[in-house]
Amino acid sequence: MKLWDKGFTINDKIEKFTVGKDRELDAHLAKYDAIASKAQANMLAKTGLITNKENDALQIALNEILKLIEENNFNVDDNFEDIHSKIEAYLIEKTGDAGKKIHVARSRNDQVLVAIQLFEKEYLKEITEKIITLIEIFLTKAEELKNHLLPGYTHFQAAMPSSFGLWFSAYAESLLNDLYFFEAAYKISDQNPLGSGAGFGTSFPIDRLQTTQELGFSEILVSSVGAQILRGKTEKSVATALAMIAGTLSKMSYDLVIYNSQDLGFVKLPNEMTTGSSIMPHKKNPDVFELTRAHCNRIQALPNDIMLTINNLPSGYHRDFQILKEILFEPMMQFDNIIDILTFAIPQLQIKNDYIEQEKYNPIYTVENINDAIKNGTPFRDAYREVGLSVENGTYIPHKEFETSHIGSIHNLRLDLIESKVEKFRLESSVLK
């Protein structure tokens, strides 16, 4: 069955090419198409376009579909072009003429749009909650390790004293900043396109406010043409939000890969979190973070991939939009897996203790030597020159009185302020409402 069937048969090769991966990818949209169809049927009954009896039959059948979807028993076989045609065929089989009326004042264009936007909204909500859990894990580790000294690196050279508390808190706060992009993506998706038809509305007296309220959208996409213009924009906004988080997690993973190396040796992974070499028996590889880095780097390319797919299109619907599901849906699921594995792995990181005593890290205290000289009345520029020369000529003596036990306070590591930011986000986030 095809929603556009007019009685003629399409060539098999053309059908296979145009359907693409829709039968597989539409599994992500099945639940949301059924939910939107329930709202559509209720609205049609209210406006008198179908009877209350027909609506009752449609609601029963759509609830059956939702139950089958929940049980993973509602698949799109080769007899159907996509999930939308499969659902309508089921409704016709179960309710007769009522099923044939469900598409009144609706196009497959706004039908797909509303399903995608409902899917994106729920996905963003679930992922946001998971990311906040990951942020809280980072903050717990930051508190635990706020005085655990860590050489800070710039230009791949040991630079100044840092701490694992500072490191964990940095990624916690960075992830929180990234979540503001989730807010933007959610707001763009939180607008109801149902009723915009093929982009030019309908002459039927539909009630778009009713479907907006029933489906939990905050606003209506008022312009029917604008609703179609949003296709691609919602996907790109979600991709951008994922790319921002992915950039942070890629950088974090790179840190942990080199921190786990023998050259630095700041962290150790439990044996059960490592893989090995087929020829070198001593190897314990941090593959979980290397794969996270690779997946996150690919996710960062998503906004550009989407932009290149839709960049030269005029207003109105174009079949090019179908490809967006192929570009975005699988990485969305992969991103979910990344968050889950990091939530599992990060608490198990083992932080080592002996690395800081190595002679190569003596120069990281030069700034403390300068600060000590300044406190004794030496101008900064003179102190800077004197300490720099001492390092060059081999007479430098590190500031051994450096209070490593108070590194957290020296860095003004106010974890309570970051925690307040997280709580404020929870309370004010439109995603989590």
ABEGO torsion letter per residue (X at the ends): XBAABAGBBBBAAAAAAAAEAAAAAAAAAAAAAAAAAAAAAAAAAAAGABBAAAAAAAAAAAAAAAAAAAAGABBBBAABABAAAAAAAAAAAAAEAAAAAAABGBBAAAAAAAAAAAAAAAAAAAAAAAAAAAAAAAAAAAAAAAABBBBBBBGGBBABBBBAAAAAAAAAAAAAAAAAAAAAAAAAAABBABGAEAGAEBABBBBAAAAAAAAGBABBBABAAAAAAABGAAAAAAAAAAAAAAAAAAAAAAAAAAAABAAAGABBBBAAABBBBAABAABBBBAAAAAAAAAAAAAAAAAAAAAAAAAABBBEBBAAAAAAAAAAAAAAAAAAAAAAAAAAAAAABBBBAAAAABAAAAAAAAAAAAAAAAAAGBBAAAAAAAAAAAAAAGABBBBAABBAAAAAAAAGBBAAAAAAAAAAAAAABAAAX
